[in-house]
Amino acid sequence: MNKPTNDKIGLNEIMKRAQEMQKKLQDIQKQVAEMEITGQSGGGVVKIVMTGQHYAKKVTLDPNLLKEDKSIIEDLIAAAINDATDKIERSLRDKMGGLAGMKMPDGLGDLPK
């Protein structure tokens, strides 16, 4: 009777963990795609709602802002977009950080980089 070697057990464990990680990554990608994040600037006079895939869904401008110079409005819109993008990226990093915490089989960390 053939008894599995330690190498086969180790490889099976690595494959199992890789599949688990892939599933978690797919779950994270789905969560991110469904996210809606609000970025804002000027103390909330400009608000941009973006999806986790960086698509703008809604832009809200305080009516008093329309009295301002065009370049100020443009800068505030850009700042709100950047705020939303930063929030999306932070959220993604936080979610992906959980994957890094998965315990890998002994010896995997010894693989060449």
Buried (B, 14 or more C-beta within 10 A) or exposed (E): EEEEEEEEEBEEBBEEBEEEBEEBEEEBBEEBEEBEBBBBBBEEBBBBBBBBEEEBEEEEBBEEBEEBEEEEBEBBBEBBBEBBBEBBEEBBEEBEEEEEEEEEBEEEEEEEE
